[in-house]
Amino acid sequence: MSSALPVMSGREVVRVFESLGWEVVRQTSSHIIMVKDSEPATLSVPDHREVAKGTLRSLIRTAGLTVDEFVAAK
């Protein structure tokens, strides 16, 4: 069974991805753009007080992670 997605702000999501090797390359208005050398994808994290669960799930999937791996890195 997969873990429940935590309620997180955009800044908290960025911190977790940074701990997993992603880095912030720029911020375009309300979105923080992150890249990782070994990944072809970029992550566009909304800089909101609360990131929508569907958005967070999509970011985790794009990063090639499971929800459990993301929660464990939190």
FENVENLIN-V822624 format. One record per pair of residues at least 6 apart in sequence whose ideal C-beta (glycine too) atoms are under 6 Angstrom apart, sorted by the first residue. I is the first residue (numbers start at 1). J is the second residue. Records with the same first field share a line. If there is no record, write none. Layout:
BEGIN
I = J ; J
END
This chain:
BEGIN
2 = 67
3 = 67 ; 68 ; 71
5 = 53 ; 56
7 = 50
8 = 51
9 = 49
10 = 45 ; 46 ; 47 ; 48 ; 51
13 = 45 ; 51
14 = 32 ; 45
16 = 73 ; 74
17 = 34
19 = 73
20 = 73
21 = 36
22 = 34 ; 36
24 = 32 ; 34
25 = 33 ; 35
26 = 33
30 = 47
31 = 44 ; 46
32 = 45 ; 47
33 = 42 ; 44
34 = 43
35 = 42
41 = 62
43 = 59
60 = 67 ; 70
END
